[in-house]
Amino acid sequence: MDALSGLNNLKVGGAQGASPTCAAGATGADGQVSLKDVLMKNLNEVNQMQQDADQSLENYVTGKTNNLGEVISASQKASMAFSMLTQIRNKLQDAYDEVKNLRI
């Protein structure tokens, strides 16, 4: 999915560590990519996909377009992106819980 491709390209450290999908301001002074910036960017992309799907459906219902395939495609794309984002959130929560339960 395009919305989550930044997480696939995420590397920590070095000048090569900057993800191509991240904005130029997403890298820190030492060249590291901020996970927060990547996640926020992808969250905004998923939100935009859902808004586009809603707009496509509205255009179909009001008769501005009669391309049902476009409506279904936009809806499925938004649904898959949201599902992937939810899975990433769940994995991050599991990792946080595991770190929280470590004994020092």
N, C-alpha and C positions, 0 to 999 in steps of 0.2 A: 504494500500500500504506500502511496506517495506520502500520506500524512505521517507515517511512522518510519519513513526511510532514514530519518536523522538518527534514530536510535540504533539502526543497523550499522551505521557508519561511525558511531561514537567511539573515539579512542581517547585515552587519557594521556595528556602531556605532549610536549614537542610541538613544533610548528606544523607538522603533518597532522596533528591531532584535531585540527579544526574540521568539523563536519561540513561538507559542501552544502548542506541544506540549512545550515545555521547562518544567522545574520552576522555581519562583521563584528558587531558589538557583543557577540555571545562568547568570545574568547577572552580569557583573563590576561593579566599582564605577563604571566609566564607561559602563555600559549595553550593553556588547558581550556577545554570546552566545559561550560557550566551545564550540569545535568538539568538544573532548573530551567535554564533558557531553552534547552532542547525540548523538554517536556511541555513548557508553556507554548512554544511555537507549534508543536504537534497538536496540542489541545485546541489551539486556535484554528488549525487546519481542519480538524475533525468537526469543530463547530461550523466552520464555513461550508464543509461538505453537507452537513445536515440542513443548513439554511438553503443551500442550492437545491437539495432534494425537495424541500418544502416549496420553494419557488417554482420548481419544475412541475410539481403536482398541482399547485395553484394555477399555473398557466394552462395545464391540461384540463382542469375542471372548468375554468372560465372560458375555454375555447380559444385561447391565444395560440395554442399549438395542438396538433393532433397526433404527436409522436409518442405513443405509449411506451415504446422501447426505451426512449430517453428517460422517461419518468421512472421506469423500473430499474434501469441501470444506475441512475443517480441515487435512488433509494437503497439499492443493494450495496453500492460503494460506501455510502454513509453508514449503513448498518455494519458492514465489515470493519470499517475504520474504528467505529465506536467499540465494537467487540474486542478488537485488538488492543485498544487503549485501556479497556477495562481489565484485560488479562495482564497487561503491563503493570497497572496499578496494583492488582492482586499480588503479583510477584514482588513488587517493591515493598508492599506491606508485609509479606512473608519474610523477606530479607530483613526488614526493620525489626520485626518481632524476634527473629533469631539473634540479631545483634544485641537487642535489648536484654535478652535472657542469658547472654554470656556472663560467666562469673570471672571476675578479675582477681 
